[in-house]
Amino acid sequence: HLTPMLEVGKRMLRSRCCGDDDDGRPAMSLTVLLAQLPESHRAPEIDEIIRREAAGASEDSGFDVRFHCLPAEELPDFRGGEDFISRFMQQHASHAREAIAGLESRVAAVVLDWFCTTLLDVTRDLGLPGYVYFTSAASMLALLLRLPALDKEVAVDFEEMGGAVDLPGLPPVPAALLPTPVMKKGCNYEWLVYHGSRFMEAAGIIVNTVAELEPAVLEAIADGRCVPGRRVPAIYTVGPVLSFKTPPEKPHECVRWLDAQPRASVVFLCFGSMGSFAPPQVLEIAAGLERSGHRFLWVLRGRPPAGSPYPTDADADELLPEGFLERTKGRGMVWPTWAPQKDILAHAAVGGFVTHGGWNSTLESLWHGVPMAPWPLYAEQHLNAFELVRDMGVAVEMEVDRKRGNLVEAAELERAVRCLMDEGSEEGRMAREKAAAAKAACRNAVDGGGSSIAALRKLTQEMAHMSSI
Ligand SMILES: O=c1ccn([C@@H]2O[C@H](COP(=O)(O)OP(=O)(O)O[C@H]3O[C@H](CO)[C@@H](O)[C@H](O)[C@H]3O)[C@@H](O)[C@H]2O)c(=O)[nH]1
């Protein structure tokens, strides 16, 4: 959530719509408030992002960007995860209030990550407009906006209800493809219902999507079809919000390997910041890739250690079938740790992407016109996969057995990879065409007169206007 949100902030500054001073410097600055976990629980990556951004942000955008870390608090009880972040945010509310009230510059608006809607109480008390930044697709936003009403209509678990859920702007969504906490009304369910209702109090909702990618869902939200009878906050589609760093002088090993492969010949497999598989599933993937005959670049991670959601580096020799690396030498590469996904998707040798369907990965793939085969694992990824295949047509379908821990058998992976990559595959051809059109839509959106630039401009103008009242 952090990286795209920072990028949005920088883009808002860059849009220079809050009126330039005479010397040409913009009058708008950005302060990033971070609620911190105690050091014992902090991911080192986060500290690294803060350090890097704090050092480079102002320089690379030429604007005033500051970080303000709120004092670390004792952690609320994590049992079950339910409401954890909301309670965490409640603990930080007074710190956030003090920090915002104590800022030297006049505050135009506060933008809250969508997990932090609890802090809308603070912005209301301070008389400031509170916007919500939404990190996922408009389809997920539509579901969350509709969830408080849906919750009253459906007394049982959605899973038990079976059938499909009517989500305006999308084909009926099978209940079995709803995000896990919604489907089972389990851990975090109440928390999602809570956010869905609080979104309605926001001054506006900023969404990391592109108007042209999800037109029907966005229209349904704007028309009030998700929350009948109430005025929905303005939606600002500002995506794709991707931050690109200048590639390193010495290309990454994965990129150098891709340099030696023919155009659009490699299928890339990567499963986000938290995706990893149990050893039996790894064997199925290996068998499927081997039998498909296609070239592949596979980011293989090891299971997370106890207490952490993040995978470890994989021990490829231990996990892979005997002789696999030998047999696939030359046409396959297994990368056992974090990979430079953006640079890989940008490479001309990549022709398809087997992805967990996280929204950032999806946008990165579409930005480069790479068609996908989604393999959803958790969060809202099943819904994303449904939208990518059934609505946008930028992906081919892969059968994922959700009842058996999102299992994909070797034969099914082989079929899906062939479908995505074989030259003669009609389904693959269609997905490639749609992905190419999506690429054009993404690039147009952030071009001079594009929809995302226009939305950013409108947003910053609105903020400037409100702060001057
Ligand atoms: O080896 C890797 C693995 C991941 N990435 C990057 O990590 C990010 C992953 O983001 P995303 O695809 O959104 O997946 P998650 O990290 O799983 O993101 C969470 O947040 C997303 C946005 O809300 C949701 O869509 C997801 O379901 C949720 O799991 C992307 O920028 C990738 O390029 C790498 O660079 N190298």
PDBQT file of the ligand as one rigid body, heavy atoms in Angstrom, charges set to zero:
ROOT
HETATM    1  O1  LIG A 501       9.419 -11.054  -6.340  1.00  0.00    +0.000 OA
HETATM    2  C1  LIG A 501       8.677 -10.068  -6.338  1.00  0.00    +0.000 A 
HETATM    3  C2  LIG A 501       7.342 -10.102  -5.865  1.00  0.00    +0.000 A 
HETATM    4  C3  LIG A 501       6.580  -8.946  -5.919  1.00  0.00    +0.000 A 
HETATM    5  N1  LIG A 501       7.104  -7.796  -6.420  1.00  0.00    +0.000 N 
HETATM    6  C4  LIG A 501       6.314  -6.544  -6.438  1.00  0.00    +0.000 C 
HETATM    7  O2  LIG A 501       5.477  -6.500  -5.291  1.00  0.00    +0.000 OA
HETATM    8  C5  LIG A 501       4.236  -5.904  -5.616  1.00  0.00    +0.000 C 
HETATM    9  C6  LIG A 501       3.123  -6.884  -5.268  1.00  0.00    +0.000 C 
HETATM   10  O3  LIG A 501       1.914  -6.190  -5.223  1.00  0.00    +0.000 OA
HETATM   11  P1  LIG A 501       0.519  -6.876  -5.525  1.00  0.00    +0.000 P 
HETATM   12  O4  LIG A 501       0.540  -7.527  -6.826  1.00  0.00    +0.000 OA
HETATM   13  O5  LIG A 501      -0.560  -5.851  -5.340  1.00  0.00    +0.000 OA
HETATM   14  O6  LIG A 501       0.396  -8.054  -4.487  1.00  0.00    +0.000 OA
HETATM   15  P2  LIG A 501       0.392  -8.108  -2.858  1.00  0.00    +0.000 P 
HETATM   16  O7  LIG A 501       1.712  -7.748  -2.380  1.00  0.00    +0.000 OA
HETATM   17  O8  LIG A 501      -0.099  -9.458  -2.547  1.00  0.00    +0.000 OA
HETATM   18  O9  LIG A 501      -0.685  -6.971  -2.463  1.00  0.00    +0.000 OA
HETATM   19  C7  LIG A 501      -1.764  -6.839  -1.555  1.00  0.00    +0.000 C 
HETATM   20  O10 LIG A 501      -2.338  -5.561  -1.883  1.00  0.00    +0.000 OA
HETATM   21  C8  LIG A 501      -2.908  -5.451  -3.173  1.00  0.00    +0.000 C 
HETATM   22  C9  LIG A 501      -3.401  -4.033  -3.352  1.00  0.00    +0.000 C 
HETATM   23  O11 LIG A 501      -4.386  -3.721  -2.435  1.00  0.00    +0.000 OA
HETATM   24  C10 LIG A 501      -4.036  -6.462  -3.335  1.00  0.00    +0.000 C 
HETATM   25  O12 LIG A 501      -4.577  -6.390  -4.640  1.00  0.00    +0.000 OA
HETATM   26  C11 LIG A 501      -3.489  -7.855  -3.061  1.00  0.00    +0.000 C 
HETATM   27  O13 LIG A 501      -4.507  -8.822  -3.188  1.00  0.00    +0.000 OA
HETATM   28  C12 LIG A 501      -2.888  -7.880  -1.682  1.00  0.00    +0.000 C 
HETATM   29  O14 LIG A 501      -2.382  -9.165  -1.385  1.00  0.00    +0.000 OA
HETATM   30  C13 LIG A 501       4.279  -5.570  -7.097  1.00  0.00    +0.000 C 
HETATM   31  O15 LIG A 501       4.643  -4.217  -7.254  1.00  0.00    +0.000 OA
HETATM   32  C14 LIG A 501       5.403  -6.457  -7.640  1.00  0.00    +0.000 C 
HETATM   33  O16 LIG A 501       6.074  -5.898  -8.738  1.00  0.00    +0.000 OA
HETATM   34  C15 LIG A 501       8.387  -7.766  -6.898  1.00  0.00    +0.000 A 
HETATM   35  O17 LIG A 501       8.872  -6.729  -7.381  1.00  0.00    +0.000 OA
HETATM   36  N2  LIG A 501       9.144  -8.899  -6.848  1.00  0.00    +0.000 N 
ENDROOT
TORSDOF 0
